[in-house]
Every structure is written in C-alpha cells, then in structure tokens.
C-alpha cells in the first residue's frame, strides 16, 4: 500500500473514531487538528494533500447537527465582542455628552474671565470679598 493510500485509510479510521466518540489519540474534538492527531498525520496532510477528506469530515460533523468546537468557541467570542461593543458604544455616547457639557462650561468661564479682566483693568476697580458659604449637612 502506498504512503498516500495508507494516510487516507488512517484519516478515514480516525474520522470514524472521532465521530463515534471513541478517540484513541486525540481529545475527540470535531476539528482538523484533532483529526490529524487522531490519524497520526501532520495537519497539513488534511489542509493541503487530502482536502476532500477534510471537507468530508466537516460535512459529516455538520450532518450531525452539532457545531464544531471551533464554531462554538467563535460564537461565544462573537457574543462577548458584541456585548463589549454595546458597552463601548454607551460609554462613547456618555463621553460625547460630557464633552459638550464641558465645552459649555469652558465657554462660560472664558466669558466670565474676560469680564473680570476688563473690570480689573478699569481705574480704581472696586473689589468686594464675598462671604464664603459653607454647606452644612441637613438633618431630618
């Protein structure tokens, strides 16, 4: 038997073991990595030389109705990223609102500062010290 035929036989046998839940060399995950490990072949044997077997494996996995481990992991990651995106979006909206408020305060303070400087530049400005108001806690 040639090396390629032997390799294909080992891949098919590994496919059967994984799909029936009886892995011997791998963790039994429904991935090309696990299939290659189970068959005792390098991963590139499935991704380059035996694409038909890789596609057949994924087709059988899909027929079972169970998502692959990679798909399950990626779906969880997509959900997490969408949640993070929503959180970031809400935070960005709050920051934009805060910036607008701060711009208004800076503009108001700029006007008041200009008025105060104009007033202080007049001859003999009258400056009065206002009493400091202390806030006291209210008791019910």
PyMOL commands that set and color helices and strands:
alter all, ss='L'
color gray80, all
select helices_A, chain A and resi 3-19+32-39+43-49+51-64+69-120
alter helices_A, ss='H'
color red, helices_A
deselect
rebuild
show_as cartoon
